[in-house]
Amino acid sequence: MEHPRERTWDVVVVGAGHNGLTCAAYLAGAGLAVVVLERRGVVGGAASLEEPWPGFRVSPCAYLAGLLHPRVVEDLRLHRHGFEVRLLDPQMFVPIDDGISLVEWRDLDRTLADLARWAPGQVSGYRALAGFWDGIREALRPGDDRDLWLMEAPPRELVEQRLGGDPAAIAAVFEESVVDDLSRFLDDPRLIDGLASQGVIGTNAPPTHPGTAYIRFHHMCGRLAGGSGDWGFVEGGIGMVSIALEAAAREAGAAVFTGSEVVSISPGRGVMLADGSWVRARAVVSNADPKRTLGLLDDTPPADFAARVEQWPTDGCSAKVNVALSDLPVFNGDPISTRSQVDVGPGVEGMVSGHAAAREGRLGRPWAELYLQTAYDPSVAPPGRHVLSAFVQYVPYAWQQGSWDDHRETVAQAVFDEIERWSPGFRDLIEAYEVSGPPDIEAKIGLTGGHIFQGECLPPYMWDRRMPYRTPIDGLYLCGAATHPGGSVIAVNGRNSAMRILRDLGETPGD
């Protein structure tokens, strides 16, 4: 393949994360000359594949698919490129007490039947809670072109209009903590403890913090499985999403170069690579986070935009623990737990104190969400072996004393303690493990502060307060998770950015 400097491109995409690949596929499909430049030797960014131990394939950050937009899957024909999802059922398993667990099935009635066995007084409230948020999803994310994720970031006024002006819905989306939201429907603290963690995923805030109710909604409003909000394992690992997107981009005519580090961005001219060569392009779209993007500019950005980027919250508080196992662990004595994502941790009070400890550079009792892909897809581990991936909060970016190298083992053992509490003998199954803290994620993936979503997804930073696709700098665009509709493996950020670029360059695609 020719060196990218050998021609002038319409668009250069900086970073081959899944949103950058999506953006490139749409732009190339519209007839533009597009090149994607990736610093690492693999595509995918946070949704890539690694082999830390022979035969074990894991991702450094992302694990499940659920928010990936079906419009992107359909438009780019990702199934033709090897993309397949195996939906979890049950979706979530939370040990509550000895022999008692909250089990969330894809079938709500089955969930309620299980709940009735140990908390019969909560059944009607749980049904009302589910119905309340289902109504919000239908209002904001109907399964058609009115989906607010399929457009430029809407203002709050439009969101409120879609919610019919309902004060309860507006408060839930913009203001309430996840604990307050759950407490309006449920009065069993065991159930609130079990569900509250879904309001802090990737968020540097405790579950009592205003706006965390929206975080829970953000993670349950996916339409990948036809509108049910379900999550699943991508066959071969979550990095297969990026591999399929790369294939779609190449099929559309885009060029993708790995091992090509961009060290300078000159909007209107192109980018400079680490080898000193220039790649010329009419427009630059950055899949990097806003702070990293502005750090690459070869000129001073507008002061107001620079200030906005500087204030963008990128303090990561999540760790990733990948574990190679000789067998699948069983939680709370229930074999069905191996077929679900499993949440273990200290409940609301413990998460509040854990967040405070992390802010002070210490480690409290961690909460962890556990994923056992080999229960559905044995291809990601050697025969007879298994992999567990843990998403962990809250951890410090910087420790009060010592470095991450000094505390990596402390984090691992704290997580294993939480697992062992509900799965005795778990440590006997461990063959190898790795721990990545926020600085590791920052160094490897390029996410400032190690924030997996390129910045907070709390309401003050969502909708039209997300970063713009078209920056105030002529010829410079963003397409990553810092843009609307936010973080996770969504890909529609890249699609929407491409629509904006095509309009600006005189190409007029249908939205």
N, C-alpha and C positions, 0 to 999 in steps of 0.2 A: 504494500500500500504506500502511496506517495506520502511524503511528509506534509503535514497540514499547512506549512508555510508556502507550499508550491502553488497555491491558488488563493484567490480572494473569495471569501464566503459571504453569504447573506447574514448568517447568524453563527456565532460561536457560543456554545454552551459550556460554562465552567463547572465541572463536576458531573460525574456519571452516577449520582444517586438516582433513586427511582423516579423522582420528579423531573430531574434533568433529562433522563432518557425519554420520559413521556413527552416532555416539551419538544424534544428533538424529533420524535416520531411524528407528531402532529405537524410541525413546521415542514419537515421533509415531505410529508404526505401532501402538503399544499403546494409543493413544487420549489421550495426554497433550498438553497445549498447550505447545508448545516453540518457543523463539525462539533463533536463532543470531546472535551479534553479532561482526562481524569488523572489526578496525581498518583493514586495507588495503582497497583498492578491488576486489580479486579474492579468490576463495576458493582454498583449497588449501595455504596456508602453504608449507612446504618442497616440496610437490608441486603447484606452481602452474605457470602458463605465462606467459612474458614474450616480448616481441618487441624484443630489443636493437637489431636492424637490420631494415629493412623486409623482410618476408617470411620472416624466420628466427624460429622459435618454439622456445624452450628453457626449461628449468626452472632456478631459482636453486640448487637443491640436488639433488633426486632425479632419476634418469635412467631406471632400469630397474624393471620389476615382476617379482617372483618370490616374495616372501613374503606378498603380498596373500592373505588367507585365502579359500579357495573357499566357505566357509559364508556369508561376507558377500556375495560375488558372487552366490550363489544366492538368499539371503534377500531381498536388495534388488534382485534382477533387473537387475544393472548392464548386462548386454548389451543390454537394452531401452533403456538410456539412452546407448548409444554406446560402451560399453567393449569393446575388442577388443585382444588381445595377439598379437604376432608373435614367436614363440620364436626365439632365436638358435641357429644351428647352423653352425659350432661355437660352443660356449658361451664358450670362452676361448682366446686365442692369446698365447703368451708366447715371444718370440724368445730363443733360448738362445745360439746362436753363428751364424756366417755359414752360411746355408742350413739351419740346424737350429732347429726351434721345437717347443715343447710345444703340441699342439693337443688340446683337450678337446672331444670331440663329444658329442652327446646319447646316442649309442650307445657304451657302454663298450668293446665289442670293437673298434670302429673306432679309438677312442683308443689302445687297447693295440697295435693293429697299427701305428699311426703311431709310437708310442713304441719298438716293437721295432726300427725302422729305425736309431735312433741311440743307444738305451740298452737293449739286449735284456736285460741283467741286472736291470733294474728292473721288468720287466713283472709278475712274480709279486707283488712287493711292492706295486706300484700297485694290482693287483687286490685284494690283501688289505686295503689301506688303504680302498679304496672299499667293500668288503664290511663292514668293521668299522663305518664310519660309517653305512652303510645300515641296519645292525642297530640302531644307536642311534636313528636316525630312526624306525624302525618301533616301537621300544619307547616313545619319548617322544611321537611325533606320528603315531600310526596314523591312517589316513584315515577316522575315524569319531568318535563322540562321546567316545571316550576320549582324544582329543588333549589334551595338557596345556595347549595354548594356548587351549582353549575353556572355561576355568574360572578361578576365582579363583586367584591365584598359589599354586602348590603348595609345600610345604616340601621341603627337601633330602631328608628321609626318604622321601617319596613318589617323588621322582626316582630315588633309589637303588633303591627297591623295583622300580620299572619296569625298571631296568637289571639286575634279577635279582641284585643284590649283586655283580656282576662287578667286581673291583678295577680291571682295566684300563679298563673303560668309565667307571667312577666317576672315576678319575684323569683320564681324557681330558676329561670334561665339566666337572670342577670345578677341576682343578689344573694340568694340563700346559700348557707353552707349545706353540705351533704347531710350532716347530722340533723340540722333543722328540717330539711326536706323529709328525711326518713321518719323523723319524730312526729310529723303531721299525720302519718299513716300508721305507724307502728309504735307500740309502747313496751315491747320486750327488749331490754338492753342487749340481750344476747344476739338478737337479730340485727339490731343497729350496729353493734360491733362487727358482725359478720359482713355487712354490706357497705360500711362506711369507707373501706379501703378503695372502693371503685371511684371515689371522688377525689383521690389524690394521685392517681397514676401519672408519673412524670412531673408532678407539681410540687414546687417548693413551698408548700403550705400545709398546715394540719387540717384534718377533716372538719374542724370547727370554723375554718376560715370562710368568710363570705365568698360566694362564687363557686365553691367546690361542688355544689349540686350540678352545675353545668358540666364539670369534668366527667362526672358519672354519665350524664346524658351523651356527651361527645363520644364516649366509648361504647354506647349501646344503641346508637342511631344508624349503624351501618345498614346498607341495602345490598351487600354483596350476595346474600342468600335469599334475595327476593323480598327484603323489607322486614325481616325478623330480628335484625340486630345481632345475628349470630356470628361467632368466631370459629375459625378452623385452622388446621395445619396445611400449609402448602406442600404438596408432594415434593420431596427432595430438599425441603427447607425453604424458609421465607426468602432466601436469596434467589430462588427460582423466579420470583416476581420480577426482579431486576434483570435476570438473564432473558426472560421472555420479552421484557420491554426493550432490551438491547437488540434482540432479534427483530422485533417490530420496527425499531428505528432504522436498522440497517436495511431491512426489506423496503422501507419507504425511501431509502436513498441517503440517509445520514451516514457520516463517517464517525467512528468512535475510536479514539486513541487512548489507551491506558499508559501509565508510566510517563505522562505528559503533564508536568506541574506548571500551572500558571502562576507567575510571580508578579505580574503587573497587568492591570486593566486600563485601557485607554478608550473610553466610549467614543464611538464614531471612527475609530481606527482599528481596534482589535485588542489582542492580548500578547504579552511577551511570555515565553516559556523559560524554564530554568536554564536551558542551553543558550539563551540569548536571542533566539530566533523570534520573529514576529509572525503571528497568525492574523491576517487582515480580515475584517468583517464589518459589515454595515451596522450590526447591532450585537451587543453582548448580553447574554442572559446568564445570571449566576444562580447555580443550585447551592452555593455556599450560604452560610448564614449571613445576615446583614452586617454584623461587625467584621467578620472575616472579609466580606466583599469590599467594604469601605477601606479596609486596611490594604487592599490590593490596588486601589485607585492611584493613578499617577498624577492626579490633580486634586485640588481641594474641593470637596463637595459643598453644596449649599449649607449654610450654617444651621438652618432649622432642621434639615434632614439629618445632618451629622449629629445634632443634639438628640434627635429622636432615636437614632440608632444607638447612641451611647447609653441612653436610658433604658434600652430594651432589656428586659430581665432574662439573663442567661445563666443563672446560678443552678447548676445541676445538683441533684440530691439523690440520684439513683445509681446503684451498682448492679452489675451483671455477674452472676455466678453460673458457670457451665460445668456440669459434672458428668463424667463417664461412669456408668454403673454396670454391675454384673447381672442385675435383675431389676424389675420394676418394684418400687416401694408401694405398700398399701397403707392408706391413711385411715385412722380411727377404726380399723378393723373391717372396712368396707371395700371389697375389691373393685367396686364401680369407680372408686377414686382414681384409679389408674387411667380411666378414660376421660378425665376432666382436667381443667386447670384447677389447681388447688391453692387456696389462700390460707396462710398460717401467719400468726403474729399476735400482738398484744391487745388488739381492740382499740377503741377510740382514745381512751385515756393514755394508753401506752404510745399510740401514734403521736399524740400531742406532745408528750414528754420526749419522744424520740426525735421529733422535729426540732424541738428546742435544743436538745443535746447536739444535734448535727450543726445547728447554727453557731454553736459555741465550739465546734471542732472536736466533738466527742461522739461516741456511738452509744445510743440507747438500745432497747430491745427492737430488733428490726421486724418489719412486716415484709413478707415475701409472697409473690405469686409464682407458682411452679408450673412448668410445662413439660409434659412427657410425650414428646412427638412419636417416639418409637412404639407407643401403644397403638397408634394409627398407621404409622409409616415407618417400618423397620429399615428402610433404605438409608437412613441417616446415621446408622451405627453398624458395626460389624455383626455378623450373625450371632444371635444369643446375647448381645450386649444392648445397652440402653443409654439414653442421654436424658438428663434433667437439666433444664435451664431455669434459672431463678431471676426474677426481676425484684430488686431489693430497695427498700427505703426505710429510714432516711439515713444517708451517709454524708459526711462532710466532704467538701471539695478539698479543703486544707485542714489538717489536724492541728489541734491545740499544741500537741507535742509530737515531733517525728513526722515522717512522710508516709505516703501510701505504701511504700515498700515495707515500712515498719509495721503497718496495721492491716495489710492484706489478709494475713492469716487470722487475725482477730475477727474480721468481717466474716470470713468463711465459716469459722467455728460458731459464731453467733447465729448465722443462718442455719447451720446444721443442727444447732440446739433446738431451734424452732421446729425444724422438720422432725427431729428425733422425738420431740414431745408427742407427736401424733403418729409417728411411724417408727416405733422402737426397732433398733437394729439397722437403721438406715446407714449409719457409718460403715457397717460391715459390707455394704454393697459398693462403696466408693472405690473406684480404680484410679481416677485422676480428676483434678478440678483446676479451674482457673478463675480468678477474680479480677474484674475490671471496675475501677472507680471512675468518677467524673474526669480526673486528669488523664486517665488512660483512654477514655472515650474521646476526649478532646484531641489528644495526640494522634490517635489512630484514624479517627473518622473526620476530624477537623471541625467538630462541633464546639463552638466557644463555650467555655464553662462546663463542658460535658453535658449540656442540656439536650436531651434526646429529641426534643420537639423544636429546636432552634429558638427557644424562648417560651415563656409561659402561655398556657391556653386558658387562663382564667378570663372571665368576661371583660375586664378592662383592656385586654389585649386581643379580643376576638372581633369578628365581623369587620366593620370598616376601620377598626383600630388595629387590625393586623397590618403587616407591612404590605405596601402596594406592589402589584406586578410591575407596573411602569413607575420607575423612580423619577424624581425631579431632575435627574441627570440625563440629558438627551442621549439616547442610544443604549441606556443601561436598564436592564430588567432583572427582576427576581422571580424565582419559580419554586423555591424550597418551602420547607414546613413553616417558616416564619410568615408566609403569605396565607391568605384565606384558602381553605377553611381550617387550617391548623395542622397539628402534628399527628403522626402515625403513618402507616403505609396506606396512603389515600390516592396519590397519583393525579387526582383532579386539579391539584395546585399547578402541576406542570401543564395540564391540558388548558386550564384557564389562562395561564400566562401566555401560552402559544396563541390563543384566540386574540389576546390583547396585542401581541406583536404583529400578527397578521393584519389586523386592522390598521395599525400604525404604519406598516410598510406598504400599505396600498392593496394588500390581498384581503378579500372580504369573505371569510368563511361563514358558513351557517353555524350558529351557536348551538 
